[in-house]
């Protein structure tokens, strides 16, 4: 599959393609390394090539190949929705989304391959089908594209914010009121494992709404790494089980953060909202007296607080 673009500004080709394909610059560099990127019909060797207005950029997206599994897949994942173009899964906690040099275990992508599910290739061979990701310890709704056309369509929704998720979390202390946190995020200069509020970092905005005691909901207006966890630190809170940004919590083995509802527009034009039920480890820690039936309507309360982040 060949994708063609026309440069509208003078900028680096890797930066341009990163925005157009909604993938990292490292992934663009991988495409360039394998001679899959051309500018004005000539193969380029470096991502720093400066584009001129009107330049024609071509990118070859190779089809996914069946690969021998490196790690045994000894888990299953609930499928919440599936059709010919995409599927939504309820990722359990403790499973990494896609392979990486530091990952020494089976991932969601490995699981997808065992199911012989057709996957998009636009995000590179390590991220077949992955439109967006969530952390290993976080559970919940995850969207998978089955072909490149669908992947591009969904990626554009990440850019224009027509796709989003509502999260549930269990905090160390309840919030007294809804709060909008609008603070920049960048890599923590003192700890490379963490992100932090850093002036002149990337813009980030999160709306937190208390639900019942320490059960709290959040809506992301941007999608930065560890965004919810970093923004909580700025208001003196942390998620139970979060040893990186909070404190070690006895008998809690993972970060109690769950992507509960995913909303997006299907390529056929239909608006979809998919609910990912909480896993048992999360449900066991819900505040006493909380009724499960409140969960189905809780995301509606955000309409009353959106003004806080406008």
N, C-alpha and C positions, 0 to 999 in steps of 0.2 A: 504494500500500500504506500503510495507516494502522496505526501501532503505538501501543498504549495502555499506560500505566503508572500505578500508584498510589503516591503519595509515602508513605514510611514514616517519614521523618524531616523535620525542618525544616532545609532547606538551599537553596542557590541552584539554580535550574533547570538552568543550564549544567553545573554540577558533577554533578548528579544524572544527567542524560542522558549525560554523558561516561562515567560508570561503567556505566550500563545498556547503552549501545550499543558500549562499548569503542572510542571514537574520541576525538580531541582536542577541547578546548574551542573551538579555532578552527573546527573542522568543525561543532560545535553552533551557534556564532555565525552560520555561513553559513546553516544551516537556518533560524535565527530571522530573519536578514536577509531571507530569501525568503518570510517569512510561513508557514512550514511547521510551526510549533510552537504548540500551544494549551494553555492551562491552564484547566481547567473550562470548556471550549468557547470560550474567548476567545483570539484571536491575541495573542501577546506580542511586544514589540519589543526587549526587553533580556534578556541572559543572567543578569543579577543579580536577577531576580525571585525573591523568597523563597517557597518552597513551604511549605504547611502539611500536617500529617499528614492523609491522606485525599484530597488534591488529585488530580484526574485530569489526566494529561499525555498529549497526543496529538501524535504526530510523523508527518508525511507523508513517506514515502520514495518519491521519484520514480524511474521506470524509466530505465535508461540509454538515452541517445540516441546514434545514430551521428553522430560528429563528423568533420569534415574533418581529416585528419592535418596537423599543423603541421610535423612533421619526418619526413624519409624514414626508413623502417625498413629498414636494410640489413644486418640480422643475423637469425639464427634461434636458437631456444632449444629444447633437448631436453625433451620431455615424458616424465616418468618414470611417471606414472599419470594416468588420466582416466576419469571416468564422468559420469553425468548431473548430478551435484551439485557436483563439484569436480575440480580437477586439481593435480598437483604437478609443478613444472618444476625443471630444474637450471640455475639462473641463471649464465651465464658472468660472469667478472670484467669490470669496465669498463662495465656497463650499470646505469643508474639504475632503480629500481623504479617510481616514479610521477612524474608531472609536478609541477613547482613553479615559481614565478616565476623562480627562479635557474637552472633547468634549461633548457639550450639544445640539447637533443638528444633523439632518440627514446628512449622508456622501455619497460619491460616492459609497462605498460598499453597503450602505443601498439601494441606487437607483438600483444597479445591482441586488440585491435580489428581488426587486419588479418586475423586468423584467424576473425573473425566468431563468436567464442566468447561465449556468454551469460555475463554477469557480474553479480554482486550490486551493489547501489547504496547499501547502508547506510552505507558509509564516505565517501560524497561523490563528486562527479563526477570528481575528479582521482585517486581511489583505487579505481576500479571493481574489485571482486573481490579486493582485497588484504586478506588476513586479518592478515598480519604482514609486516615488511620486513627486508631486510638492506642493508648499505651498498653503494655502487657498486663498490668494489674487492673486496668479499667475494663469493665464489662459493658455489653450493650450493643445497640444497633450499628451495623457496618454495611455499607453499600458496595456492591461488586458489579462491575460492568462486564458484559459478555462479549462485546465487540468494540472496536475503536470508535465507531460513529457514536455509539451510546456513551462511551467514556468521555469523548469531547463535549457532548451535549450536557452531561452531568457536571463536568469540570467547570463549564461556563457558569453554572448555577452557584458553584462555590465562590466565583468571582463576584457575581452580582447579588449574592446573599438570598437568592430564592430557595436555596437549600439550607437546612439548618437542623440542629438537634437541641433537645431539652435534656438536661442532666439532673439526676438525683444524687445527693451525697449526704453522708452522716458526719456532722461536724463535732469538734471537741466541745464547743459551746454554741447554744442557739443564737441566731441573729435576732435582734430586737425589731428590726424593720428591714424593708427591701433596700438594697444598695446597688448603685451603678458604679463600677470601678472602671475608670478610663485612664490607664497608666501604661506607658511604653514598656516593652519587654525585650530583653536581649540576653545573651549568654552571661551567666554570673562570672565576673572577672576573677573571683576568688575561689570558685569551685566549678570546673568545667562540666560536672555532672548535672548542674542545676541551671535554671534560668532565673532571672531576677528583674525587678523594676529598675530600669536603667534609663536615665534621661537621654533623649535622642536615639532610643531603641526603636523597634517596630511598634506601630500603634496597636493597641489592644483594648477591647472593651467587653466587659462581662456584666450581666445583670443577675444579682442574687436575690431570691425571694424566699423567706422562711415559710415552711409548710406546716410543720407540727413539731414543736420542741426542737431537737437538733437536726431533724430531717429538713433539708434545704434543696431548692431547685435552682438551676442556673441556665441562662441562655447566653450563648456566645454570639457576639457581633463580628468577631474576627476569629481566626483559627491559628493561634500561636502555640508553640510547644509548651506544655505544662501551664497553659494560660489560667485555667481555673485555680490551680494550686498556688501559682505565684500571686494572683490577685487576692486570694484569701489571706495570704501573709500580710498584705498591706492593710487589712482591716482586723488583724489580730486573731485570725481563725486558721484552722487546718483541718484536713479530712482525717477521720479515724483510720489508723493503719498507715498513714503517710509518714514514714520514717525520714524521708528526704527533706520535706518541708515542714514537718511537725515533730511529733515525739513518738517513740515506740509505744504501741498500745498492746497491753497484755491480751493474749488469746485472739488477736486480730492479725491475720496473716497477709492481708493485701489492702490496698487503698480502696476505701468504700465509696467508689465513684462509679455511677452507672449511666450510660447513654440510653435514656428511657424511650424517647420519641424522636423519630427521624421524619422530616418532611421534605418533599422535593416534587418536581414536575417530571412526569414520565415523558420519554420521547414522543409518545402518542398524544401529549397535551393534557393528560389526566393529572390532577393534583393528588398526591398520595401522602398519607401520614401513617407510618408504621410504628406500632408499639412493641417494645422489647421487654417482656416480663422480667422482673428482678430475679436473680438467682438466690438460692436458699441461704447462702452465707450472709447476704445483704438483708434478706427478709427477717432473719433471726435477730438482727440488731435494731430493727425498727422500734421507735419509742412505744412503750406500753400505752394502749388506748388508741393507737392509730388504726383506723379502719381502712382496709384495702380498697374499698369502693371509692375512696377519695382520690385514689391515684389516677383513675381514668379521666378525671376532669381537672386535675391540678394544673395542667399546662395552660388552661384557659385563663388562669389568674394573671399570666404575664401581660395580657392586654391592658390590665389596669395599671401596670408599672412601666410600660415601654417608654412613656414620657420622661422617665428618669434618665434614660440614655439617649434622648433626642437632642 
